[in-house]
Amino acid sequence: MSKVRQGNFFEDFSVGMHIQHPTPRTLTEGDRSLYIGLTGSRDAIGSAETVSAALGFEKRPMEDFLVFNIAFGKTVPDISLNAIANLGYADVRFVRPVYAQDTLRVSSDVIGLRETSNGKAGIVYTRSVATNQRNEEVLTWVRWVMIHKRNKDGVSGINVIPSLPQEVAVQHFQALQVNAAAEVMFEATRSHFFGKTTARVSVSII
């Protein structure tokens, strides 16, 4: 009996389909250390308790792209194991901070499907949501991926393309007000950028 997982083909998806991805993942300080060691990140908020406290965080949050990569990885076996190409992202929102010992779960909804022009593959659009152990959203994103068809000669004619925003609307931004003076932030980071910071906000990636 084969233990190799085949993954989903284009025909296995339907618009409105809800997928609960296994398995919950608790982030630890080890994840942070490995991420910093591999990337050489010098993000001040995730590196120093003094800086994160000055910005009003409970403690050091995990870096956004560490959280994104872990959450995104949860979707791969169910969505893109049979992918030909990962085509794009939209409406990416870092909704609230993630801290060490937070446990993430990820689910996805299929919001669009269309076959390629030659009919041999299809594009699947999904909206994914990562939540913490309190069932609070921490990260959401849309992506679209080209996936192999099981029957490359069959044509369904499905062509459902979702309307996607060009940017994250301001009302969707979640902000934490800073409570540190500009000179304190400059002393910590040696950067005038942080001295001008007034909030931590979501990012849109298209």
Secondary structure, DSSP 8 states (H G I E B T S, - for coil): ---------GGG--TT-EEEEEEEEE--HHHHHHHHHHH----HHHH-HHHHHHTT-SS-B--HHHHHHHHHHHHHHHHTTTEEEEEEEEEEEE-S--BTT-EEEEEEEEEEEEE-TTSSEEEEEEEEEEE-TTS-EEEEEEEEEEEE-SSTT-----EE-----SS--GGG----B--S-HHHHHHHHS-HHHHT--B-------
